[in-house]
Amino acid sequence: MAQLHLYMNNPTAGQTNGTEISTGTNLAPLTFTLDATQNESAVAKLAVRCDEGYAIEGNTSVYIGGDSTATTSYWKVAADNNYADSEDAMENISTNDWLDSLTLSGVADTNKIFWVKCSSASTETPKQDRSVKICAEGLVVAAS
């Protein structure tokens, strides 16, 4: 069965590089370390792609899921606009472009880039939260 995968560690658009984010094992999670007293934010460049020889029919939905809306509300996703790096993305993705969900077209067996932002708030207590999930859904079919 062909699958849809998420990748981190600076994946390149149109390539097949990056480190696959673990699914349920927490062996290779996407992590952020933020100081809540500073109300910090950080971003990460991620990619979504199918197994070799497969593609998504139609669109791919990317969204933040998890056990608590209080926790997932600190996370957002945004489309890529060929940002050079995390600093460029942080400076140039407008507040209105950070969304709860994102629709991507043209997802196939090479990296389709998007961005994830995690924020902290001074109202939080320090914690290691593993309840947030970055979800990607689409109908995987054999590439034509």
LOKE-729201 format. One record per residue: residue number from 1; residue in three letters; chain; z, y, x of N, C-alpha, C, O, CB in turn. Coordinates in Angstrom, 2 decimals. Glycine has a CB too. Layout:
BEGIN
NUM;ALA;A;Z;Y;X;Z;Y;X;Z;Y;X;Z;Y;X;Z;Y;X
...
END
This chain:
BEGIN
1;MET;A;0.00;-1.17;0.83;0.00;0.00;0.00;0.00;1.25;0.89;0.87;1.40;1.74;1.21;-0.01;-0.95
2;ALA;A;-0.96;2.12;0.69;-1.06;3.36;1.45;-0.01;4.35;0.97;0.35;4.37;-0.21;-2.47;3.97;1.33
3;GLN;A;0.48;5.16;1.89;1.54;6.10;1.55;1.24;7.50;2.04;0.32;7.74;2.82;2.84;5.63;2.12
4;LEU;A;2.06;8.41;1.56;2.05;9.82;1.93;3.27;10.04;2.81;4.37;9.61;2.46;2.06;10.77;0.66
5;HIS;A;3.10;10.72;3.95;4.18;10.88;4.92;4.38;12.35;5.27;3.45;13.15;5.16;3.89;10.08;6.19
6;LEU;A;5.60;12.70;5.70;5.94;14.04;6.17;6.26;13.99;7.65;6.89;13.04;8.13;7.14;14.62;5.37
7;TYR;A;5.81;15.02;8.39;5.98;15.07;9.84;6.59;16.40;10.26;6.33;17.43;9.65;4.65;14.85;10.54
8;MET;A;7.40;16.35;11.33;8.05;17.54;11.90;7.74;17.60;13.39;6.90;16.85;13.89;9.58;17.52;11.65
9;ASN;A;8.42;18.50;14.10;8.29;18.70;15.55;6.91;19.25;15.91;6.19;18.69;16.74;8.54;17.39;16.29
10;ASN;A;6.58;20.37;15.26;5.38;21.15;15.54;4.07;20.38;15.39;3.29;20.30;16.34;5.47;21.70;16.93
11;PRO;A;3.82;19.80;14.22;2.54;19.12;14.00;1.39;20.12;14.03;1.59;21.31;13.75;2.55;18.36;12.67
12;THR;A;0.21;19.66;14.36;-0.98;20.50;14.46;-1.90;20.24;13.28;-2.19;19.09;12.95;-1.73;20.23;15.79
13;ALA;A;-2.35;21.31;12.64;-3.27;21.19;11.50;-4.49;20.38;11.90;-5.08;20.61;12.96;-3.69;22.58;10.98
14;GLY;A;-4.89;19.44;11.05;-6.08;18.65;11.29;-5.92;17.52;12.30;-6.87;16.79;12.57;-7.17;19.53;11.74
15;GLN;A;-4.73;17.37;12.86;-4.47;16.32;13.84;-3.59;15.24;13.21;-3.31;15.27;12.01;-3.80;16.91;15.12
16;THR;A;-3.15;14.29;14.02;-2.25;13.23;13.53;-0.98;13.17;14.37;-0.40;12.10;14.55;-2.96;11.86;13.55
17;ASN;A;-0.54;14.31;14.88;0.66;14.34;15.71;1.89;14.72;14.88;1.78;14.94;13.68;0.49;15.32;16.88
18;GLY;A;3.03;14.80;15.54;4.29;15.11;14.88;5.15;13.86;14.82;4.68;12.75;15.06;4.05;15.69;13.47
19;THR;A;6.41;14.07;14.49;7.37;12.99;14.33;7.59;12.77;12.85;7.92;13.71;12.13;8.70;13.30;15.06
20;GLU;A;7.43;11.54;12.39;7.62;11.27;10.97;9.08;11.48;10.59;9.98;10.99;11.27;7.17;9.84;10.62
21;ILE;A;9.29;12.21;9.51;10.63;12.42;8.98;11.06;11.13;8.28;10.31;10.56;7.50;10.68;13.65;7.99
22;SER;A;12.27;10.69;8.59;12.76;9.43;8.02;12.86;9.50;6.51;13.10;10.56;5.93;14.12;9.07;8.62
23;THR;A;12.67;8.36;5.89;12.78;8.26;4.44;13.95;7.36;4.09;13.81;6.13;4.04;11.46;7.74;3.81
24;GLY;A;15.09;7.97;3.85;16.25;7.22;3.43;17.14;6.67;4.52;18.27;6.26;4.24;15.82;6.13;2.60
25;THR;A;16.67;6.65;5.77;17.46;6.06;6.85;18.26;7.09;7.63;19.24;6.75;8.29;16.55;5.30;7.79
26;ASN;A;17.85;8.34;7.58;18.45;9.42;8.37;18.34;9.17;9.87;19.13;9.71;10.64;19.91;9.60;7.98
27;LEU;A;17.37;8.34;10.29;17.17;8.09;11.72;16.38;9.23;12.36;16.56;9.48;13.55;16.44;6.77;11.93
28;ALA;A;15.53;9.91;11.61;14.76;11.04;12.13;14.73;12.13;11.05;13.67;12.41;10.48;13.30;10.60;12.54
29;PRO;A;15.90;12.74;10.76;15.93;13.74;9.70;15.50;15.12;10.21;15.58;15.40;11.40;17.33;13.83;9.11
30;LEU;A;15.04;15.95;9.31;14.83;17.36;9.60;16.21;17.99;9.54;16.90;17.86;8.53;13.81;18.04;8.59
31;THR;A;16.63;18.69;10.60;17.96;19.28;10.61;17.91;20.76;10.96;17.05;21.21;11.71;18.85;18.55;11.60
32;PHE;A;18.84;21.49;10.41;19.05;22.89;10.73;20.54;23.07;10.98;21.37;22.47;10.29;18.55;23.84;9.57
33;THR;A;20.89;23.88;11.97;22.28;24.24;12.21;22.38;25.74;12.01;21.81;26.53;12.77;22.76;23.81;13.65
34;LEU;A;23.10;26.13;10.96;23.20;27.54;10.59;24.66;27.96;10.52;25.54;27.15;10.21;22.51;27.79;9.25
35;ASP;A;24.92;29.23;10.82;26.25;29.81;10.71;26.35;30.50;9.35;25.77;31.57;9.15;26.55;30.82;11.87
36;ALA;A;27.07;29.89;8.44;27.17;30.44;7.08;27.77;31.84;7.08;27.42;32.66;6.23;28.00;29.52;6.19
37;THR;A;28.67;32.13;8.02;29.28;33.46;8.04;28.25;34.55;8.34;28.48;35.72;8.06;30.40;33.52;9.07
38;GLN;A;27.11;34.15;8.89;26.06;35.10;9.23;24.94;35.14;8.19;23.98;35.90;8.34;25.48;34.75;10.58
39;ASN;A;25.04;34.32;7.15;23.97;34.24;6.14;22.62;34.02;6.81;21.66;34.75;6.54;23.94;35.52;5.27
40;GLU;A;22.55;33.04;7.67;21.35;32.78;8.46;20.28;32.03;7.68;20.54;31.42;6.65;21.71;31.98;9.70
41;SER;A;19.06;32.11;8.22;17.93;31.31;7.74;17.16;30.79;8.94;17.15;31.42;10.00;17.00;32.14;6.79
42;ALA;A;16.53;29.65;8.76;15.66;29.08;9.79;14.49;28.41;9.09;14.61;27.96;7.95;16.43;28.06;10.71
43;VAL;A;13.37;28.34;9.80;12.19;27.70;9.23;11.70;26.59;10.14;11.98;26.58;11.34;11.08;28.73;9.00
44;ALA;A;10.97;25.66;9.55;10.37;24.57;10.31;8.95;24.35;9.81;8.67;24.42;8.61;11.21;23.27;10.18
45;LYS;A;8.08;24.08;10.75;6.69;23.74;10.44;6.62;22.25;10.18;7.03;21.44;11.01;5.73;24.15;11.61
46;LEU;A;6.09;21.89;9.01;5.96;20.48;8.64;4.52;20.17;8.28;3.72;21.07;8.05;6.90;20.14;7.47
47;ALA;A;4.22;18.90;8.23;2.89;18.46;7.81;3.04;17.30;6.84;4.01;16.55;6.87;2.03;18.04;9.03
48;VAL;A;2.06;17.18;5.99;1.97;16.04;5.08;0.61;15.38;5.35;-0.39;16.07;5.54;2.13;16.48;3.56
49;ARG;A;0.58;14.06;5.36;-0.69;13.34;5.50;-0.55;11.92;5.00;0.55;11.37;4.90;-1.16;13.34;6.97
50;CYS;A;-1.68;11.34;4.67;-1.74;9.94;4.20;-1.96;9.01;5.38;-2.24;9.45;6.50;-2.87;9.75;3.15
51;ASP;A;-1.84;7.73;5.11;-2.22;6.73;6.10;-3.70;6.87;6.40;-4.46;7.40;5.60;-1.89;5.29;5.60
52;GLU;A;-4.12;6.39;7.57;-5.52;6.47;7.98;-6.43;5.82;6.94;-6.17;4.72;6.46;-5.72;5.80;9.35
53;GLY;A;-7.51;6.54;6.60;-8.49;6.02;5.65;-8.17;6.32;4.20;-8.87;5.87;3.30;-8.59;4.56;5.82
54;TYR;A;-7.11;7.10;3.96;-6.70;7.44;2.60;-6.63;8.95;2.42;-6.59;9.70;3.39;-5.35;6.80;2.27
55;ALA;A;-6.62;9.38;1.18;-6.54;10.80;0.83;-5.84;10.92;-0.52;-5.64;9.93;-1.23;-7.95;11.47;0.78
56;ILE;A;-5.47;12.13;-0.85;-4.87;12.40;-2.16;-5.98;12.81;-3.11;-6.79;13.69;-2.80;-3.77;13.51;-2.07
57;GLU;A;-6.02;12.16;-4.27;-6.97;12.54;-5.32;-6.33;13.71;-6.07;-5.27;13.56;-6.67;-7.31;11.33;-6.29
58;GLY;A;-6.99;14.85;-6.03;-6.41;16.04;-6.66;-5.46;16.74;-5.71;-5.73;16.86;-4.52;-5.68;15.66;-7.96
59;ASN;A;-4.35;17.20;-6.25;-3.40;18.00;-5.48;-2.16;17.21;-5.08;-1.85;16.17;-5.66;-2.99;19.22;-6.25
60;THR;A;-1.48;17.73;-4.08;-0.20;17.19;-3.64;0.88;18.20;-3.99;0.74;19.39;-3.72;-0.21;16.88;-2.11
61;SER;A;1.93;17.74;-4.59;3.08;18.59;-4.92;4.16;18.38;-3.87;4.55;17.25;-3.59;3.63;18.27;-6.36
62;VAL;A;4.63;19.48;-3.28;5.72;19.44;-2.31;6.87;20.24;-2.89;6.68;21.38;-3.32;5.28;20.00;-0.90
63;TYR;A;8.06;19.65;-2.91;9.20;20.34;-3.48;10.50;19.84;-2.87;10.53;18.82;-2.18;9.23;20.16;-5.01
64;ILE;A;11.56;20.58;-3.13;12.88;20.22;-2.63;13.63;19.49;-3.75;13.72;19.99;-4.87;13.66;21.48;-2.15
65;GLY;A;14.15;18.34;-3.44;14.94;17.58;-4.39;16.29;17.26;-3.79;16.53;17.53;-2.61;14.22;16.29;-4.80
66;GLY;A;17.16;16.71;-4.58;18.47;16.35;-4.07;19.47;16.15;-5.17;19.14;16.16;-6.36;18.97;17.38;-3.13
67;ASP;A;20.70;15.95;-4.76;21.76;15.63;-5.70;22.35;16.83;-6.42;22.96;16.69;-7.48;22.85;14.91;-4.99
68;SER;A;22.17;18.03;-5.86;22.83;19.20;-6.41;21.93;20.43;-6.34;21.40;20.75;-5.28;24.14;19.47;-5.67
69;THR;A;21.75;21.11;-7.45;20.95;22.35;-7.42;21.66;23.42;-6.61;21.01;24.32;-6.08;20.69;22.86;-8.85
70;ALA;A;22.98;23.33;-6.49;23.70;24.29;-5.65;23.28;24.16;-4.20;23.19;25.16;-3.48;25.23;24.09;-5.79
71;THR;A;23.02;22.95;-3.76;22.59;22.70;-2.38;21.09;22.96;-2.22;20.69;23.62;-1.27;22.92;21.27;-1.96
72;THR;A;20.28;22.46;-3.12;18.83;22.61;-2.98;18.39;24.06;-3.12;17.30;24.42;-2.66;18.11;21.76;-4.01
73;SER;A;19.19;24.90;-3.73;18.82;26.31;-3.89;18.75;27.04;-2.55;18.16;28.12;-2.47;19.82;27.02;-4.79
74;TYR;A;19.32;26.47;-1.49;19.25;27.07;-0.16;17.96;26.72;0.57;17.74;27.18;1.69;20.44;26.62;0.67
75;TRP;A;17.11;25.92;-0.04;15.87;25.46;0.58;14.66;25.96;-0.18;14.69;26.06;-1.41;15.85;23.93;0.65
76;LYS;A;13.59;26.30;0.55;12.33;26.76;-0.05;11.17;26.21;0.77;11.33;25.81;1.92;12.28;28.32;-0.13
77;VAL;A;9.98;26.21;0.16;8.75;25.79;0.84;7.72;26.91;0.72;7.77;27.71;-0.21;8.20;24.47;0.24
78;ALA;A;6.79;26.95;1.67;5.74;27.97;1.65;4.47;27.39;2.27;4.51;26.50;3.12;6.18;29.25;2.42
79;ALA;A;3.35;27.92;1.82;2.04;27.52;2.36;1.87;28.08;3.77;2.49;29.08;4.14;0.88;28.01;1.44
80;ASP;A;1.04;27.42;4.55;0.73;27.89;5.90;-0.41;28.90;5.84;-1.32;28.78;5.03;0.36;26.71;6.81
81;ASN;A;-0.34;29.87;6.72;-1.41;30.84;6.88;-1.71;30.98;8.38;-1.85;32.09;8.90;-1.03;32.22;6.25
82;ASN;A;-1.79;29.84;9.05;-2.05;29.77;10.49;-1.03;30.56;11.30;-1.39;31.27;12.23;-3.44;30.29;10.79
83;TYR;A;0.25;30.42;10.94;1.30;31.10;11.69;1.42;30.46;13.07;1.32;29.24;13.21;2.66;31.04;10.94
84;ALA;A;1.64;31.28;14.08;1.68;30.81;15.46;2.89;29.90;15.72;2.78;28.91;16.45;1.71;31.99;16.41
85;ASP;A;4.03;30.25;15.14;5.26;29.50;15.37;6.28;29.86;14.30;5.97;30.61;13.37;5.82;29.77;16.79
86;SER;A;7.48;29.34;14.44;8.53;29.58;13.45;8.88;31.06;13.32;9.11;31.55;12.21;9.77;28.79;13.80
87;GLU;A;8.93;31.75;14.43;9.25;33.19;14.40;8.18;33.96;13.63;8.50;34.83;12.81;9.38;33.76;15.83
88;ASP;A;6.92;33.65;13.89;5.80;34.29;13.18;5.88;34.01;11.68;5.68;34.90;10.86;4.45;33.81;13.74
89;ALA;A;6.18;32.76;11.33;6.30;32.40;9.91;7.47;33.12;9.27;7.34;33.63;8.15;6.48;30.87;9.76
90;MET;A;8.61;33.18;9.94;9.79;33.84;9.40;9.52;35.33;9.14;9.96;35.88;8.14;10.99;33.68;10.36
91;GLU;A;8.79;35.96;10.05;8.51;37.39;9.93;7.43;37.69;8.90;7.45;38.75;8.28;8.10;37.94;11.26
92;ASN;A;6.49;36.78;8.70;5.30;37.11;7.90;5.17;36.43;6.55;4.31;36.80;5.76;4.11;36.80;8.68
93;ILE;A;6.00;35.44;6.27;5.98;34.86;4.92;6.89;35.72;4.07;8.09;35.82;4.34;6.44;33.34;4.92
94;SER;A;6.33;36.35;3.05;7.11;37.27;2.22;8.12;36.50;1.38;7.96;35.30;1.13;6.19;38.10;1.32
95;THR;A;9.14;37.18;0.96;10.19;36.59;0.13;9.59;35.92;-1.11;10.04;34.85;-1.52;11.21;37.65;-0.30
96;ASN;A;8.59;36.54;-1.70;7.96;35.99;-2.91;7.14;34.73;-2.66;6.82;34.00;-3.60;7.07;37.03;-3.54
97;ASP;A;6.79;34.47;-1.40;5.98;33.29;-1.07;6.82;32.07;-0.72;6.27;30.98;-0.53;5.06;33.61;0.07
98;TRP;A;8.15;32.23;-0.63;9.03;31.08;-0.47;9.33;30.55;-1.86;9.91;31.25;-2.69;10.36;31.45;0.30
99;LEU;A;8.93;29.32;-2.12;8.94;28.76;-3.47;9.81;27.51;-3.58;10.18;26.90;-2.57;7.52;28.44;-3.91
100;ASP;A;10.12;27.13;-4.81;10.83;25.89;-5.07;9.89;24.69;-4.97;10.32;23.58;-4.64;11.49;25.92;-6.45
101;SER;A;8.61;24.93;-5.25;7.61;23.86;-5.12;6.28;24.48;-4.71;6.05;25.68;-4.89;7.45;23.07;-6.45
102;LEU;A;5.43;23.66;-4.15;4.17;24.11;-3.59;3.09;23.09;-3.94;3.34;21.89;-3.92;4.28;24.29;-2.05
103;THR;A;1.90;23.57;-4.26;0.78;22.69;-4.54;-0.22;22.81;-3.40;-0.70;23.90;-3.10;0.11;23.03;-5.91
104;LEU;A;-0.54;21.68;-2.77;-1.49;21.64;-1.66;-2.72;20.85;-2.08;-2.61;19.83;-2.77;-0.85;21.03;-0.40
105;SER;A;-3.88;21.31;-1.68;-5.12;20.58;-1.94;-5.67;20.07;-0.61;-5.32;20.57;0.45;-6.17;21.47;-2.67
106;GLY;A;-6.54;19.08;-0.70;-7.20;18.57;0.50;-6.33;17.75;1.43;-6.60;17.69;2.63;-7.77;19.69;1.25
107;VAL;A;-5.30;17.13;0.92;-4.44;16.29;1.77;-5.13;14.95;1.99;-5.50;14.26;1.04;-3.01;16.09;1.14
108;ALA;A;-5.30;14.60;3.26;-5.97;13.35;3.62;-5.20;12.71;4.78;-3.97;12.76;4.81;-7.47;13.59;4.01
109;ASP;A;-5.91;12.11;5.73;-5.23;11.39;6.81;-5.05;12.21;8.08;-4.82;11.65;9.15;-6.00;10.15;7.14
110;THR;A;-5.15;13.53;7.97;-4.77;14.43;9.06;-3.79;15.45;8.51;-3.69;15.65;7.30;-6.04;15.13;9.69
111;ASN;A;-3.07;16.10;9.41;-1.99;17.00;9.03;-2.44;18.18;8.18;-3.38;18.90;8.53;-1.32;17.52;10.26
112;LYS;A;-1.76;18.37;7.07;-1.87;19.56;6.22;-0.53;20.27;6.38;0.51;19.73;6.00;-2.20;19.21;4.67
113;ILE;A;-0.55;21.47;6.94;0.67;22.17;7.34;1.28;22.95;6.17;0.57;23.51;5.33;0.39;23.12;8.50
114;PHE;A;2.61;22.98;6.13;3.37;23.86;5.25;4.69;24.17;5.96;4.99;23.59;7.01;3.62;23.20;3.83
115;TRP;A;5.46;25.07;5.40;6.72;25.52;6.03;7.89;25.26;5.10;7.76;25.31;3.88;6.65;27.02;6.39
116;VAL;A;9.04;24.98;5.70;10.29;24.80;4.98;11.30;25.79;5.54;11.39;25.98;6.75;10.81;23.33;5.08
117;LYS;A;12.04;26.42;4.64;13.08;27.37;5.04;14.42;26.91;4.49;14.53;26.52;3.33;12.74;28.82;4.54
118;CYS;A;15.43;26.95;5.34;16.79;26.63;4.94;17.64;27.86;5.21;17.52;28.50;6.25;17.34;25.37;5.72
119;SER;A;18.49;28.19;4.27;19.36;29.37;4.39;20.81;28.95;4.22;21.11;27.90;3.66;18.98;30.45;3.35
120;SER;A;21.69;29.79;4.72;23.12;29.58;4.52;23.69;30.82;3.83;23.07;31.88;3.82;23.85;29.30;5.87
121;ALA;A;24.88;30.66;3.27;25.56;31.77;2.61;27.02;31.77;3.00;27.62;30.71;3.21;25.40;31.69;1.07
122;SER;A;27.59;32.94;3.09;28.99;33.05;3.51;29.95;32.42;2.52;31.13;32.24;2.82;29.35;34.51;3.71
123;THR;A;29.47;32.08;1.34;30.31;31.42;0.34;30.43;29.91;0.58;31.21;29.24;-0.09;29.76;31.67;-1.06
124;GLU;A;29.67;29.38;1.52;29.70;27.95;1.82;30.82;27.60;2.78;31.25;28.43;3.59;28.35;27.50;2.40
125;THR;A;31.28;26.37;2.69;32.18;25.84;3.70;31.34;25.02;4.67;30.31;24.47;4.27;33.34;24.98;3.06
126;PRO;A;31.75;24.91;5.93;30.97;24.11;6.90;30.84;22.67;6.41;31.80;22.07;5.91;31.63;24.15;8.30
127;LYS;A;29.63;22.11;6.58;29.40;20.74;6.14;28.13;20.19;6.77;27.28;20.95;7.24;29.31;20.67;4.60
128;GLN;A;28.02;18.89;6.76;26.79;18.21;7.12;26.25;17.64;5.82;26.78;16.66;5.29;27.01;17.09;8.24
129;ASP;A;25.20;18.26;5.31;24.69;17.90;3.99;23.44;17.04;4.15;22.43;17.50;4.69;24.38;19.17;3.15
130;ARG;A;23.51;15.81;3.67;22.36;14.90;3.72;21.78;14.65;2.34;21.03;13.70;2.15;22.77;13.58;4.36
131;SER;A;22.14;15.50;1.38;21.71;15.27;0.00;20.34;15.87;-0.32;19.75;15.52;-1.34;22.73;15.82;-0.94
132;VAL;A;19.84;16.77;0.51;18.57;17.44;0.23;17.41;16.54;0.65;17.45;15.92;1.71;18.50;18.80;0.95
133;LYS;A;16.39;16.49;-0.19;15.20;15.69;0.07;13.98;16.60;0.01;13.86;17.42;-0.89;15.07;14.52;-0.95
134;ILE;A;13.08;16.46;0.95;11.78;17.14;0.90;10.83;16.11;0.31;10.59;15.06;0.90;11.30;17.66;2.34
135;CYS;A;10.30;16.41;-0.85;9.50;15.45;-1.59;8.02;15.84;-1.57;7.69;17.02;-1.65;9.99;15.35;-3.02
136;ALA;A;7.16;14.85;-1.47;5.71;15.06;-1.56;5.16;13.98;-2.49;5.42;12.79;-2.32;5.02;15.01;-0.13
137;GLU;A;4.39;14.43;-3.47;3.83;13.49;-4.44;2.35;13.76;-4.64;1.91;14.90;-4.68;4.56;13.58;-5.79
138;GLY;A;1.60;12.69;-4.75;0.18;12.77;-5.03;-0.36;11.36;-5.22;0.28;10.38;-4.84;-0.57;13.52;-3.90
139;LEU;A;-1.53;11.26;-5.79;-2.18;9.97;-6.02;-2.98;9.60;-4.79;-4.03;10.20;-4.52;-3.09;10.01;-7.28
140;VAL;A;-2.51;8.60;-4.04;-3.16;8.16;-2.81;-4.29;7.19;-3.18;-4.08;6.21;-3.89;-2.14;7.48;-1.84
141;VAL;A;-5.50;7.50;-2.68;-6.68;6.65;-2.92;-7.42;6.44;-1.61;-7.21;7.19;-0.65;-7.63;7.29;-3.99
142;ALA;A;-8.27;5.44;-1.56;-9.11;5.23;-0.37;-10.04;6.44;-0.22;-10.64;6.89;-1.19;-9.93;3.89;-0.47
143;ALA;A;-10.14;6.95;1.01;-11.02;8.09;1.27;-12.46;7.69;1.05;-12.86;6.57;1.36;-10.83;8.64;2.70
144;SER;A;-13.22;8.61;0.51;-14.64;8.28;0.25;-15.53;8.78;1.35;-16.74;8.59;1.30;-15.09;8.87;-1.07
END
